[in-house]
Amino acid sequence: TLHSLDIKRCLKCYLQKTQVIRLSDQLFVAFGGTRKGHAVSKQTIARWIGLAIQFCHAKAGKPLHNKVRAHSTRSVATSAALFAG
C-alpha cells in the first residue's frame, strides 16, 4: 500500500537495477533510447511525476479534474490528507 512505501528501499532497488546502464552520477537516468544511462532533464522528471499521479488516480478509479503537473504535488498531497481526515 502507498502509506507503507519505503523510500530508502525503493532508491536502493532503483540504483541496483540501473547500475548496469548508468553513465551518469545523477540520480535519475534514461532507461531506453539513445540517451539510455544518461541523466534525464528536469522536464522529463516533471513528466514522470505527472504520469505517476495520473496512473494512481486511474488505478483508484478517481477522476482528475485538472491537468496534473509536477508542481501540483503539494496541492494533491494536501487535498488527499484533508479528505483522509
mmCIF file as gemmi writes it, N, C-alpha and C atoms, coordinates in Angstrom:
data_model
loop_
_atom_site.group_PDB
_atom_site.id
_atom_site.type_symbol
_atom_site.label_atom_id
_atom_site.label_alt_id
_atom_site.label_comp_id
_atom_site.label_asym_id
_atom_site.label_entity_id
_atom_site.label_seq_id
_atom_site.pdbx_PDB_ins_code
_atom_site.Cartn_x
_atom_site.Cartn_y
_atom_site.Cartn_z
_atom_site.occupancy
_atom_site.B_iso_or_equiv
_atom_site.pdbx_formal_charge
_atom_site.auth_seq_id
_atom_site.auth_asym_id
_atom_site.pdbx_PDB_model_num
ATOM 1 N N . THR Axp A 1 ? 0.841 -1.203 0 1 0 ? 1 A 1
ATOM 2 C CA . THR Axp A 1 ? 0 0 0 1 0 ? 1 A 1
ATOM 3 C C . THR Axp A 1 ? 0.872 1.248 0 1 0 ? 1 A 1
ATOM 4 N N . LEU Axp A 2 ? 0.296 2.355 -0.436 1 0 ? 2 A 1
ATOM 5 C CA . LEU Axp A 2 ? 1.081 3.58 -0.571 1 0 ? 2 A 1
ATOM 6 C C . LEU Axp A 2 ? 1.577 4.125 0.76 1 0 ? 2 A 1
ATOM 7 N N . HIS Axp A 3 ? 0.795 3.968 1.833 1 0 ? 3 A 1
ATOM 8 C CA . HIS Axp A 3 ? 1.214 4.538 3.11 1 0 ? 3 A 1
ATOM 9 C C . HIS Axp A 3 ? 2.409 3.813 3.717 1 0 ? 3 A 1
ATOM 10 N N . SER Axp A 4 ? 2.732 2.635 3.242 1 0 ? 4 A 1
ATOM 11 C CA . SER Axp A 4 ? 3.876 1.892 3.778 1 0 ? 4 A 1
ATOM 12 C C . SER Axp A 4 ? 5.063 1.884 2.811 1 0 ? 4 A 1
ATOM 13 N N . LEU Axp A 5 ? 5.079 2.81 1.878 1 0 ? 5 A 1
ATOM 14 C CA . LEU Axp A 5 ? 6.153 2.885 0.893 1 0 ? 5 A 1
ATOM 15 C C . LEU Axp A 5 ? 7.485 3.198 1.583 1 0 ? 5 A 1
ATOM 16 N N . ASP Axp A 6 ? 8.471 2.382 1.357 1 0 ? 6 A 1
ATOM 17 C CA . ASP Axp A 6 ? 9.793 2.558 1.956 1 0 ? 6 A 1
ATOM 18 C C . ASP Axp A 6 ? 10.712 3.2 0.919 1 0 ? 6 A 1
ATOM 19 N N . ILE Axp A 7 ? 10.92 4.501 1.031 1 0 ? 7 A 1
ATOM 20 C CA . ILE Axp A 7 ? 11.698 5.258 0.049 1 0 ? 7 A 1
ATOM 21 C C . ILE Axp A 7 ? 13.145 4.772 -0.017 1 0 ? 7 A 1
ATOM 22 N N . LYS Axp A 8 ? 13.733 4.508 1.129 1 0 ? 8 A 1
ATOM 23 C CA . LYS Axp A 8 ? 15.125 4.05 1.157 1 0 ? 8 A 1
ATOM 24 C C . LYS Axp A 8 ? 15.274 2.738 0.38 1 0 ? 8 A 1
ATOM 25 N N . ARG Axp A 9 ? 14.346 1.821 0.596 1 0 ? 9 A 1
ATOM 26 C CA . ARG Axp A 9 ? 14.374 0.536 -0.112 1 0 ? 9 A 1
ATOM 27 C C . ARG Axp A 9 ? 14.163 0.732 -1.614 1 0 ? 9 A 1
ATOM 28 N N . CYS Axp A 10 ? 13.233 1.62 -1.977 1 0 ? 10 A 1
ATOM 29 C CA . CYS Axp A 10 ? 12.968 1.884 -3.397 1 0 ? 10 A 1
ATOM 30 C C . CYS Axp A 10 ? 14.199 2.459 -4.093 1 0 ? 10 A 1
ATOM 31 N N . LEU Axp A 11 ? 14.865 3.417 -3.442 1 0 ? 11 A 1
ATOM 32 C CA . LEU Axp A 11 ? 16.066 4.015 -4.035 1 0 ? 11 A 1
ATOM 33 C C . LEU Axp A 11 ? 17.177 2.983 -4.192 1 0 ? 11 A 1
ATOM 34 N N . LYS Axp A 12 ? 17.352 2.149 -3.178 1 0 ? 12 A 1
ATOM 35 C CA . LYS Axp A 12 ? 18.378 1.106 -3.25 1 0 ? 12 A 1
ATOM 36 C C . LYS Axp A 12 ? 18.095 0.157 -4.416 1 0 ? 12 A 1
ATOM 37 N N . CYS Axp A 13 ? 16.848 -0.25 -4.561 1 0 ? 13 A 1
ATOM 38 C CA . CYS Axp A 13 ? 16.447 -1.137 -5.661 1 0 ? 13 A 1
ATOM 39 C C . CYS Axp A 13 ? 16.659 -0.453 -7.01 1 0 ? 13 A 1
ATOM 40 N N . TYR Axp A 14 ? 16.253 0.818 -7.117 1 0 ? 14 A 1
ATOM 41 C CA . TYR Axp A 14 ? 16.417 1.58 -8.362 1 0 ? 14 A 1
ATOM 42 C C . TYR Axp A 14 ? 17.894 1.677 -8.744 1 0 ? 14 A 1
ATOM 43 N N . LEU Axp A 15 ? 18.751 1.994 -7.775 1 0 ? 15 A 1
ATOM 44 C CA . LEU Axp A 15 ? 20.186 2.114 -8.057 1 0 ? 15 A 1
ATOM 45 C C . LEU Axp A 15 ? 20.78 0.776 -8.496 1 0 ? 15 A 1
ATOM 46 N N . GLN Axp A 16 ? 20.343 -0.31 -7.879 1 0 ? 16 A 1
ATOM 47 C CA . GLN Axp A 16 ? 20.823 -1.636 -8.277 1 0 ? 16 A 1
ATOM 48 C C . GLN Axp A 16 ? 20.387 -1.977 -9.699 1 0 ? 16 A 1
ATOM 49 N N . LYS Axp A 17 ? 19.138 -1.684 -10.018 1 0 ? 17 A 1
ATOM 50 C CA . LYS Axp A 17 ? 18.605 -2.032 -11.346 1 0 ? 17 A 1
ATOM 51 C C . LYS Axp A 17 ? 19.186 -1.17 -12.461 1 0 ? 17 A 1
ATOM 52 N N . THR Axp A 18 ? 19.594 0.056 -12.143 1 0 ? 18 A 1
ATOM 53 C CA . THR Axp A 18 ? 20.147 0.936 -13.176 1 0 ? 18 A 1
ATOM 54 C C . THR Axp A 18 ? 21.674 0.908 -13.209 1 0 ? 18 A 1
ATOM 55 N N . GLN Axp A 19 ? 22.285 0.168 -12.319 1 0 ? 19 A 1
ATOM 56 C CA . GLN Axp A 19 ? 23.752 0.132 -12.225 1 0 ? 19 A 1
ATOM 57 C C . GLN Axp A 19 ? 24.408 -0.29 -13.541 1 0 ? 19 A 1
ATOM 58 N N . VAL Axp A 20 ? 23.849 -1.26 -14.223 1 0 ? 20 A 1
ATOM 59 C CA . VAL Axp A 20 ? 24.473 -1.782 -15.442 1 0 ? 20 A 1
ATOM 60 C C . VAL Axp A 20 ? 24.378 -0.817 -16.625 1 0 ? 20 A 1
ATOM 61 N N . ILE Axp A 21 ? 23.42 0.11 -16.598 1 0 ? 21 A 1
ATOM 62 C CA . ILE Axp A 21 ? 23.278 1.062 -17.713 1 0 ? 21 A 1
ATOM 63 C C . ILE Axp A 21 ? 23.759 2.461 -17.355 1 0 ? 21 A 1
ATOM 64 N N . ARG Axp A 22 ? 24.028 2.702 -16.082 1 0 ? 22 A 1
ATOM 65 C CA . ARG Axp A 22 ? 24.313 4.044 -15.575 1 0 ? 22 A 1
ATOM 66 C C . ARG Axp A 22 ? 25.598 4.625 -16.17 1 0 ? 22 A 1
ATOM 67 N N . LEU Axp A 23 ? 25.457 5.799 -16.818 1 0 ? 23 A 1
ATOM 68 C CA . LEU Axp A 23 ? 26.594 6.527 -17.388 1 0 ? 23 A 1
ATOM 69 C C . LEU Axp A 23 ? 26.702 7.926 -16.787 1 0 ? 23 A 1
ATOM 70 N N . SER Axp A 24 ? 25.99 8.158 -15.694 1 0 ? 24 A 1
ATOM 71 C CA . SER Axp A 24 ? 25.937 9.478 -15.075 1 0 ? 24 A 1
ATOM 72 C C . SER Axp A 24 ? 25.89 9.331 -13.561 1 0 ? 24 A 1
ATOM 73 N N . ASP Axp A 25 ? 26.39 10.35 -12.867 1 0 ? 25 A 1
ATOM 74 C CA . ASP Axp A 25 ? 26.307 10.376 -11.41 1 0 ? 25 A 1
ATOM 75 C C . ASP Axp A 25 ? 24.954 10.894 -10.927 1 0 ? 25 A 1
ATOM 76 N N . GLN Axp A 26 ? 24.153 11.436 -11.836 1 0 ? 26 A 1
ATOM 77 C CA . GLN Axp A 26 ? 22.829 11.94 -11.468 1 0 ? 26 A 1
ATOM 78 C C . GLN Axp A 26 ? 21.941 10.775 -11.021 1 0 ? 26 A 1
ATOM 79 N N . LEU Axp A 27 ? 21.005 11.062 -10.124 1 0 ? 27 A 1
ATOM 80 C CA . LEU Axp A 27 ? 20.143 10.007 -9.594 1 0 ? 27 A 1
ATOM 81 C C . LEU Axp A 27 ? 19.26 9.386 -10.672 1 0 ? 27 A 1
ATOM 82 N N . PHE Axp A 28 ? 18.581 10.226 -11.449 1 0 ? 28 A 1
ATOM 83 C CA . PHE Axp A 28 ? 17.642 9.708 -12.44 1 0 ? 28 A 1
ATOM 84 C C . PHE Axp A 28 ? 18.277 9.658 -13.821 1 0 ? 28 A 1
ATOM 85 N N . VAL Axp A 29 ? 18.226 8.474 -14.428 1 0 ? 29 A 1
ATOM 86 C CA . VAL Axp A 29 ? 18.815 8.274 -15.75 1 0 ? 29 A 1
ATOM 87 C C . VAL Axp A 29 ? 17.773 7.688 -16.699 1 0 ? 29 A 1
ATOM 88 N N . ALA Axp A 30 ? 17.989 7.925 -17.994 1 0 ? 30 A 1
ATOM 89 C CA . ALA Axp A 30 ? 17.098 7.376 -19.013 1 0 ? 30 A 1
ATOM 90 C C . ALA Axp A 30 ? 17.271 5.86 -19.057 1 0 ? 30 A 1
ATOM 91 N N . PHE Axp A 31 ? 16.172 5.143 -19.249 1 0 ? 31 A 1
ATOM 92 C CA . PHE Axp A 31 ? 16.232 3.682 -19.247 1 0 ? 31 A 1
ATOM 93 C C . PHE Axp A 31 ? 16.071 3.079 -20.63 1 0 ? 31 A 1
ATOM 94 N N . GLY Axp A 32 ? 16.015 3.917 -21.661 1 0 ? 32 A 1
ATOM 95 C CA . GLY Axp A 32 ? 15.891 3.41 -23.024 1 0 ? 32 A 1
ATOM 96 C C . GLY Axp A 32 ? 16.248 4.478 -24.036 1 0 ? 32 A 1
ATOM 97 N N . GLY Axp A 33 ? 16.261 4.093 -25.282 1 0 ? 33 A 1
ATOM 98 C CA . GLY Axp A 33 ? 16.531 5.038 -26.355 1 0 ? 33 A 1
ATOM 99 C C . GLY Axp A 33 ? 17.997 5.406 -26.469 1 0 ? 33 A 1
ATOM 100 N N . THR Axp A 34 ? 18.255 6.472 -27.199 1 0 ? 34 A 1
ATOM 101 C CA . THR Axp A 34 ? 19.636 6.894 -27.448 1 0 ? 34 A 1
ATOM 102 C C . THR Axp A 34 ? 20.294 7.506 -26.216 1 0 ? 34 A 1
ATOM 103 N N . ARG Axp A 35 ? 19.5 7.923 -25.233 1 0 ? 35 A 1
ATOM 104 C CA . ARG Axp A 35 ? 20.035 8.543 -24.012 1 0 ? 35 A 1
ATOM 105 C C . ARG Axp A 35 ? 20.12 7.549 -22.848 1 0 ? 35 A 1
ATOM 106 N N . LYS Axp A 36 ? 19.972 6.268 -23.142 1 0 ? 36 A 1
ATOM 107 C CA . LYS Axp A 36 ? 19.983 5.229 -22.11 1 0 ? 36 A 1
ATOM 108 C C . LYS Axp A 36 ? 21.212 5.367 -21.216 1 0 ? 36 A 1
ATOM 109 N N . GLY Axp A 37 ? 20.972 5.47 -19.908 1 0 ? 37 A 1
ATOM 110 C CA . GLY Axp A 37 ? 22.051 5.572 -18.937 1 0 ? 37 A 1
ATOM 111 C C . GLY Axp A 37 ? 22.503 6.985 -18.647 1 0 ? 37 A 1
ATOM 112 N N . HIS Axp A 38 ? 22.07 7.941 -19.45 1 0 ? 38 A 1
ATOM 113 C CA . HIS Axp A 38 ? 22.448 9.339 -19.247 1 0 ? 38 A 1
ATOM 114 C C . HIS Axp A 38 ? 21.418 10.042 -18.37 1 0 ? 38 A 1
ATOM 115 N N . ALA Axp A 39 ? 21.832 11.122 -17.74 1 0 ? 39 A 1
ATOM 116 C CA . ALA Axp A 39 ? 20.935 11.897 -16.876 1 0 ? 39 A 1
ATOM 117 C C . ALA Axp A 39 ? 19.73 12.392 -17.67 1 0 ? 39 A 1
ATOM 118 N N . VAL Axp A 40 ? 18.565 12.395 -17.022 1 0 ? 40 A 1
ATOM 119 C CA . VAL Axp A 40 ? 17.358 12.918 -17.668 1 0 ? 40 A 1
ATOM 120 C C . VAL Axp A 40 ? 17.169 14.378 -17.265 1 0 ? 40 A 1
ATOM 121 N N . SER Axp A 41 ? 16.414 15.1 -18.074 1 0 ? 41 A 1
ATOM 122 C CA . SER Axp A 41 ? 16.189 16.526 -17.827 1 0 ? 41 A 1
ATOM 123 C C . SER Axp A 41 ? 15.126 16.745 -16.749 1 0 ? 41 A 1
ATOM 124 N N . LYS Axp A 42 ? 15.066 17.974 -16.243 1 0 ? 42 A 1
ATOM 125 C CA . LYS Axp A 42 ? 14.036 18.346 -15.271 1 0 ? 42 A 1
ATOM 126 C C . LYS Axp A 42 ? 12.652 18.163 -15.871 1 0 ? 42 A 1
ATOM 127 N N . GLN Axp A 43 ? 12.526 18.453 -17.156 1 0 ? 43 A 1
ATOM 128 C CA . GLN Axp A 43 ? 11.231 18.31 -17.828 1 0 ? 43 A 1
ATOM 129 C C . GLN Axp A 43 ? 10.785 16.846 -17.867 1 0 ? 43 A 1
ATOM 130 N N . THR Axp A 44 ? 11.734 15.948 -18.077 1 0 ? 44 A 1
ATOM 131 C CA . THR Axp A 44 ? 11.406 14.52 -18.097 1 0 ? 44 A 1
ATOM 132 C C . THR Axp A 44 ? 10.951 14.061 -16.722 1 0 ? 44 A 1
ATOM 133 N N . ILE Axp A 45 ? 11.654 14.478 -15.684 1 0 ? 45 A 1
ATOM 134 C CA . ILE Axp A 45 ? 11.269 14.111 -14.32 1 0 ? 45 A 1
ATOM 135 C C . ILE Axp A 45 ? 9.884 14.667 -14.003 1 0 ? 45 A 1
ATOM 136 N N . ALA Axp A 46 ? 9.619 15.905 -14.403 1 0 ? 46 A 1
ATOM 137 C CA . ALA Axp A 46 ? 8.3 16.513 -14.182 1 0 ? 46 A 1
ATOM 138 C C . ALA Axp A 46 ? 7.214 15.71 -14.901 1 0 ? 46 A 1
ATOM 139 N N . ARG Axp A 47 ? 7.497 15.267 -16.122 1 0 ? 47 A 1
ATOM 140 C CA . ARG Axp A 47 ? 6.533 14.463 -16.879 1 0 ? 47 A 1
ATOM 141 C C . ARG Axp A 47 ? 6.284 13.13 -16.177 1 0 ? 47 A 1
ATOM 142 N N . TRP Axp A 48 ? 7.352 12.497 -15.671 1 0 ? 48 A 1
ATOM 143 C CA . TRP Axp A 48 ? 7.207 11.232 -14.956 1 0 ? 48 A 1
ATOM 144 C C . TRP Axp A 48 ? 6.325 11.398 -13.721 1 0 ? 48 A 1
ATOM 145 N N . ILE Axp A 49 ? 6.521 12.482 -12.974 1 0 ? 49 A 1
ATOM 146 C CA . ILE Axp A 49 ? 5.717 12.728 -11.771 1 0 ? 49 A 1
ATOM 147 C C . ILE Axp A 49 ? 4.246 12.889 -12.147 1 0 ? 49 A 1
ATOM 148 N N . GLY Axp A 50 ? 3.989 13.68 -13.18 1 0 ? 50 A 1
ATOM 149 C CA . GLY Axp A 50 ? 2.612 13.874 -13.642 1 0 ? 50 A 1
ATOM 150 C C . GLY Axp A 50 ? 1.964 12.572 -14.071 1 0 ? 50 A 1
ATOM 151 N N . LEU Axp A 51 ? 2.709 11.751 -14.799 1 0 ? 51 A 1
ATOM 152 C CA . LEU Axp A 51 ? 2.188 10.452 -15.243 1 0 ? 51 A 1
ATOM 153 C C . LEU Axp A 51 ? 1.916 9.521 -14.057 1 0 ? 51 A 1
ATOM 154 N N . ALA Axp A 52 ? 2.78 9.579 -13.045 1 0 ? 52 A 1
ATOM 155 C CA . ALA Axp A 52 ? 2.58 8.744 -11.855 1 0 ? 52 A 1
ATOM 156 C C . ALA Axp A 52 ? 1.303 9.148 -11.12 1 0 ? 52 A 1
ATOM 157 N N . ILE Axp A 53 ? 1.057 10.456 -11.008 1 0 ? 53 A 1
ATOM 158 C CA . ILE Axp A 53 ? -0.166 10.934 -10.358 1 0 ? 53 A 1
ATOM 159 C C . ILE Axp A 53 ? -1.386 10.493 -11.155 1 0 ? 53 A 1
ATOM 160 N N . GLN Axp A 54 ? -1.322 10.636 -12.473 1 0 ? 54 A 1
ATOM 161 C CA . GLN Axp A 54 ? -2.441 10.218 -13.324 1 0 ? 54 A 1
ATOM 162 C C . GLN Axp A 54 ? -2.699 8.714 -13.193 1 0 ? 54 A 1
ATOM 163 N N . PHE Axp A 55 ? -1.632 7.93 -13.166 1 0 ? 55 A 1
ATOM 164 C CA . PHE Axp A 55 ? -1.755 6.48 -13.028 1 0 ? 55 A 1
ATOM 165 C C . PHE Axp A 55 ? -2.428 6.115 -11.708 1 0 ? 55 A 1
ATOM 166 N N . CYS Axp A 56 ? -1.997 6.76 -10.622 1 0 ? 56 A 1
ATOM 167 C CA . CYS Axp A 56 ? -2.565 6.464 -9.3 1 0 ? 56 A 1
ATOM 168 C C . CYS Axp A 56 ? -4.048 6.807 -9.245 1 0 ? 56 A 1
ATOM 169 N N . HIS Axp A 57 ? -4.419 7.938 -9.834 1 0 ? 57 A 1
ATOM 170 C CA . HIS Axp A 57 ? -5.838 8.314 -9.866 1 0 ? 57 A 1
ATOM 171 C C . HIS Axp A 57 ? -6.641 7.293 -10.671 1 0 ? 57 A 1
ATOM 172 N N . ALA Axp A 58 ? -6.117 6.892 -11.812 1 0 ? 58 A 1
ATOM 173 C CA . ALA Axp A 58 ? -6.813 5.911 -12.65 1 0 ? 58 A 1
ATOM 174 C C . ALA Axp A 58 ? -6.941 4.573 -11.921 1 0 ? 58 A 1
ATOM 175 N N . LYS Axp A 59 ? -5.873 4.152 -11.261 1 0 ? 59 A 1
ATOM 176 C CA . LYS Axp A 59 ? -5.867 2.885 -10.526 1 0 ? 59 A 1
ATOM 177 C C . LYS Axp A 59 ? -6.897 2.898 -9.4 1 0 ? 59 A 1
ATOM 178 N N . ALA Axp A 60 ? -7.055 4.075 -8.761 1 0 ? 60 A 1
ATOM 179 C CA . ALA Axp A 60 ? -8.016 4.212 -7.666 1 0 ? 60 A 1
ATOM 180 C C . ALA Axp A 60 ? -9.429 4.486 -8.174 1 0 ? 60 A 1
ATOM 181 N N . GLY Axp A 61 ? -9.566 4.676 -9.488 1 0 ? 61 A 1
ATOM 182 C CA . GLY Axp A 61 ? -10.872 4.959 -10.063 1 0 ? 61 A 1
ATOM 183 C C . GLY Axp A 61 ? -11.392 6.343 -9.732 1 0 ? 61 A 1
ATOM 184 N N . LYS Axp A 62 ? -10.462 7.279 -9.491 1 0 ? 62 A 1
ATOM 185 C CA . LYS Axp A 62 ? -10.844 8.647 -9.138 1 0 ? 62 A 1
ATOM 186 C C . LYS Axp A 62 ? -10.53 9.579 -10.299 1 0 ? 62 A 1
ATOM 187 N N . PRO Axp A 63 ? -11.474 10.444 -10.637 1 0 ? 63 A 1
ATOM 188 C CA . PRO Axp A 63 ? -11.248 11.353 -11.769 1 0 ? 63 A 1
ATOM 189 C C . PRO Axp A 63 ? -10.271 12.473 -11.428 1 0 ? 63 A 1
ATOM 190 N N . LEU Axp A 64 ? -9.575 12.939 -12.433 1 0 ? 64 A 1
ATOM 191 C CA . LEU Axp A 64 ? -8.72 14.119 -12.301 1 0 ? 64 A 1
ATOM 192 C C . LEU Axp A 64 ? -9.485 15.297 -12.879 1 0 ? 64 A 1
ATOM 193 N N . HIS Axp A 65 ? -9.641 16.342 -12.083 1 0 ? 65 A 1
ATOM 194 C CA . HIS Axp A 65 ? -10.424 17.484 -12.536 1 0 ? 65 A 1
ATOM 195 C C . HIS Axp A 65 ? -9.589 18.502 -13.297 1 0 ? 65 A 1
ATOM 196 N N . ASN Axp A 66 ? -8.307 18.535 -13.048 1 0 ? 66 A 1
ATOM 197 C CA . ASN Axp A 66 ? -7.404 19.474 -13.713 1 0 ? 66 A 1
ATOM 198 C C . ASN Axp A 66 ? -6.238 18.712 -14.321 1 0 ? 66 A 1
ATOM 199 N N . LYS Axp A 67 ? -5.56 19.368 -15.249 1 0 ? 67 A 1
ATOM 200 C CA . LYS Axp A 67 ? -4.346 18.771 -15.809 1 0 ? 67 A 1
ATOM 201 C C . LYS Axp A 67 ? -3.292 18.722 -14.705 1 0 ? 67 A 1
ATOM 202 N N . VAL Axp A 68 ? -2.699 17.569 -14.512 1 0 ? 68 A 1
ATOM 203 C CA . VAL Axp A 68 ? -1.714 17.391 -13.446 1 0 ? 68 A 1
ATOM 204 C C . VAL Axp A 68 ? -0.338 17.768 -13.952 1 0 ? 68 A 1
ATOM 205 N N . ARG Axp A 69 ? 0.344 18.542 -13.156 1 0 ? 69 A 1
ATOM 206 C CA . ARG Axp A 69 ? 1.733 18.905 -13.439 1 0 ? 69 A 1
ATOM 207 C C . ARG Axp A 69 ? 2.566 18.57 -12.212 1 0 ? 69 A 1
ATOM 208 N N . ALA Axp A 70 ? 3.868 18.492 -12.388 1 0 ? 70 A 1
ATOM 209 C CA . ALA Axp A 70 ? 4.737 18.103 -11.278 1 0 ? 70 A 1
ATOM 210 C C . ALA Axp A 70 ? 4.583 19.036 -10.086 1 0 ? 70 A 1
ATOM 211 N N . HIS Axp A 71 ? 4.423 20.337 -10.331 1 0 ? 71 A 1
ATOM 212 C CA . HIS Axp A 71 ? 4.299 21.265 -9.206 1 0 ? 71 A 1
ATOM 213 C C . HIS Axp A 71 ? 2.932 21.172 -8.53 1 0 ? 71 A 1
ATOM 214 N N . SER Axp A 72 ? 2.045 20.325 -9.045 1 0 ? 72 A 1
ATOM 215 C CA . SER Axp A 72 ? 0.733 20.102 -8.427 1 0 ? 72 A 1
ATOM 216 C C . SER Axp A 72 ? 0.828 19.15 -7.237 1 0 ? 72 A 1
ATOM 217 N N . THR Axp A 73 ? 1.973 18.546 -7.011 1 0 ? 73 A 1
ATOM 218 C CA . THR Axp A 73 ? 2.079 17.506 -5.988 1 0 ? 73 A 1
ATOM 219 C C . THR Axp A 73 ? 1.734 18.018 -4.602 1 0 ? 73 A 1
ATOM 220 N N . ARG Axp A 74 ? 2.092 19.248 -4.278 1 0 ? 74 A 1
ATOM 221 C CA . ARG Axp A 74 ? 1.748 19.783 -2.955 1 0 ? 74 A 1
ATOM 222 C C . ARG Axp A 74 ? 0.243 19.861 -2.772 1 0 ? 74 A 1
ATOM 223 N N . SER Axp A 75 ? -0.437 20.406 -3.763 1 0 ? 75 A 1
ATOM 224 C CA . SER Axp A 75 ? -1.89 20.539 -3.627 1 0 ? 75 A 1
ATOM 225 C C . SER Axp A 75 ? -2.569 19.175 -3.633 1 0 ? 75 A 1
ATOM 226 N N . VAL Axp A 76 ? -2.053 18.241 -4.427 1 0 ? 76 A 1
ATOM 227 C CA . VAL Axp A 76 ? -2.624 16.892 -4.454 1 0 ? 76 A 1
ATOM 228 C C . VAL Axp A 76 ? -2.447 16.23 -3.091 1 0 ? 76 A 1
ATOM 229 N N . ALA Axp A 77 ? -1.259 16.341 -2.511 1 0 ? 77 A 1
ATOM 230 C CA . ALA Axp A 77 ? -0.987 15.732 -1.207 1 0 ? 77 A 1
ATOM 231 C C . ALA Axp A 77 ? -1.826 16.385 -0.114 1 0 ? 77 A 1
ATOM 232 N N . THR Axp A 78 ? -1.952 17.709 -0.163 1 0 ? 78 A 1
ATOM 233 C CA . THR Axp A 78 ? -2.747 18.422 0.835 1 0 ? 78 A 1
ATOM 234 C C . THR Axp A 78 ? -4.209 18.018 0.738 1 0 ? 78 A 1
ATOM 235 N N . SER Axp A 79 ? -4.732 17.945 -0.468 1 0 ? 79 A 1
ATOM 236 C CA . SER Axp A 79 ? -6.127 17.537 -0.668 1 0 ? 79 A 1
ATOM 237 C C . SER Axp A 79 ? -6.349 16.109 -0.182 1 0 ? 79 A 1
ATOM 238 N N . ALA Axp A 80 ? -5.424 15.226 -0.479 1 0 ? 80 A 1
ATOM 239 C CA . ALA Axp A 80 ? -5.551 13.831 -0.048 1 0 ? 80 A 1
ATOM 240 C C . ALA Axp A 80 ? -5.555 13.739 1.472 1 0 ? 80 A 1
ATOM 241 N N . ALA Axp A 81 ? -4.683 14.505 2.119 1 0 ? 81 A 1
ATOM 242 C CA . ALA Axp A 81 ? -4.626 14.499 3.581 1 0 ? 81 A 1
ATOM 243 C C . ALA Axp A 81 ? -5.916 15.053 4.179 1 0 ? 81 A 1
ATOM 244 N N . LEU Axp A 82 ? -6.449 16.098 3.577 1 0 ? 82 A 1
ATOM 245 C CA . LEU Axp A 82 ? -7.686 16.707 4.062 1 0 ? 82 A 1
ATOM 246 C C . LEU Axp A 82 ? -8.85 15.722 3.976 1 0 ? 82 A 1
ATOM 247 N N . PHE Axp A 83 ? -8.982 15.052 2.83 1 0 ? 83 A 1
ATOM 248 C CA . PHE Axp A 83 ? -10.106 14.133 2.644 1 0 ? 83 A 1
ATOM 249 C C . PHE Axp A 83 ? -9.931 12.828 3.419 1 0 ? 83 A 1
ATOM 250 N N . ALA Axp A 84 ? -8.695 12.502 3.768 1 0 ? 84 A 1
ATOM 251 C CA . ALA Axp A 84 ? -8.449 11.284 4.542 1 0 ? 84 A 1
ATOM 252 C C . ALA Axp A 84 ? -8.817 11.474 6.01 1 0 ? 84 A 1
ATOM 253 N N . GLY Axp A 85 ? -8.883 12.741 6.434 1 0 ? 85 A 1
ATOM 254 C CA . GLY Axp A 85 ? -9.273 13.032 7.819 1 0 ? 85 A 1
ATOM 255 C C . GLY Axp A 85 ? -8.083 13.276 8.635 1 0 ? 85 A 1
